[in-house]
Amino acid sequence: MSRASHTGHPTHHTNGPADADLALGLRRFNALPPGDAEAALLACCGSRRWARRMAAHRPYHDADSLLAGADEAGYDLAPADLAEALAAEASSGPPHSAPAAARTALRAAHAAYESSFGHAFVISLDGHRPEEYLDQVLAGIRARLSHDPDHERSVSAEELRRLARGRLTRLLASGLRTEAEAAATTPVAADCIAGSGHSG
């Protein structure tokens, strides 16, 4: 399952998912066979160790305990696990409505970042309005290009944890419908700036 790491075709939710939706999604998640649970989790964070740990610790009593477990597992990622998770992310493009100059600027910024750090740029845009997404991504890339590799790995790890939380929340809110059902009935997640790929 592909996922973009920025944000995009963005939907800005002023209210979070209903508690009843999260509870239903959590019940279904807890009941999934281990392989299916790991596959769903890998769509939230690309570390197999993270996904196995999260699946093995089921059942979760509520969404908060699931998100707390995700954070804990994220903090415990070894360097190789972090590298695997970052490798699962892939840069995506700007919204189709963006002007040509913005598209060019974003492509150049992503190329410079990936050349410097060897992986896609990741950022969580939860909490920002859709019209801010493109500027936030460009500003984030430009600011983080000044980081040394160790610092940037640390920042990227924190952004991956934030992305995983948002993706898990949307996974539960979807009720774990099939991908086709979810695409037909739910807005695009707020971590995919327009399109394809795993990252940001």
C-alpha positions, 0 to 999 in steps of 0.5 A: 500500500502506498502512502505519501509522507507529506500531505496533500489532497488534503483534507483538514479535519476540524474535528477528530474521528468519532469515538464510535468509529475509532472503537469499531476500527480498534475492535476489527484491528484487534481481531485481524490475523497476525499477517493482516495486522502487520500488513495494515501496520506497515502502511503506517510505518515501514519498519517490519520490526515496528509492525511485528511488535505492534501486532504482537501487543494486541489487543489494545484496550483503546485508541490511546493505548494503541497510539502510546504503543506506536510511540514507544515502538517508534522510540525503540527503533534501531538505526537499521529499522529507522533506515527501513522505515525511511526507505518505505517512504517516497517523495510525492508531488504537489497538488495538481492545482499548484502553479508550475513554479511551485511544482518546479520548486518542490521537485528541486527541493526534494532532489536536493534533500534526497541527494544530501541525506539518501532518503525521502523527506518526511513531514507530518502536516497534521494540524495545518490547513490544506492551503498551508501544506505546500509552503510547509513542505518547502520551508521544512525541506529548506530548513532541514537541509542545513542539518548534519546527518545525525540531527536529520535522522533524529528529526526524521524519526520524530516525523515518522512517529507523528506520521504513524500516529496520524495514519493509525488514527485514520486506519481506525477511523476507516473501520478497516474497510478494504482499500477500495471501500476507503477510497470511495468513501473517505477523503485522502489522508492528510499526509499525502501531498497529491499523490503516489508514493510513500513519503515526503 
